[in-house]
Amino acid sequence: MAMNKNTVLAWATAIMVFVGLALIALGAFRYDDVAGWGFAAVGIGFFAIAWVFNALKGRV
């Protein structure tokens, strides 16, 4: 099975959503101090980049 550009972007989007959820979960459940806010902010950043990857499907 050959992977074209759209398949690679779809996999990258799925992986980034998973990592973003993991980072938000770490911020919410593991760290109760200021570090938790940082983990959650980075997780939201991963969602933003995944959104851009999803928007690029079919355009590159």
N, C-alpha and C positions, 0 to 999 in steps of 0.2 A: 504494500500500500504506500503510494507516494504521498508525501505531504506537500501541499502547495502553500502559497502565502496565507490564504484565509484559514487553513487548518492550523498553521503555526500561530497566527494571531488568536484563534479561538482557544488553543491550549494555553497560551500566555495569559489570556484573560481569565480562564478558569483557575490557573495556578495563583494569579495575583489576588483573585477574590478569596481563595482559600487562605492565603497568607494574611490578607487583610483581616479576615474574620478571626484568625488565630491571634493576631496582634491585639485586636480589640478585646478579645476574650482574656488575654493576658493582662491588659490594662484594667479590665473590669473586675476580674476574680483573683488575680495573683498579687498585684501591687496596689496597696491602699494609699500610698503617699503620692507625691508629685510625679514619680516615674510612671504611674498608671495613666496620667493625662498624656504623657509623651508617647506611650505605646498606643493609646487610642488615636492620637493625632496622626501617627505614622500609618496606622491601619486605615484611617480615612484617606490618607494620601495614596495608599495602595489602591483603594477603590477608585480614586480619581484617575490614576494611570490606567487601570483596567477598563474604565469607561472610554478613555481615549483609544486604547487598543481595539475595543469593540467597535468604536466609530470608524476605525481605519479599515475594517474588513470590507473587501470589495472595492476599495479606493486606491490601494497601492498595487 
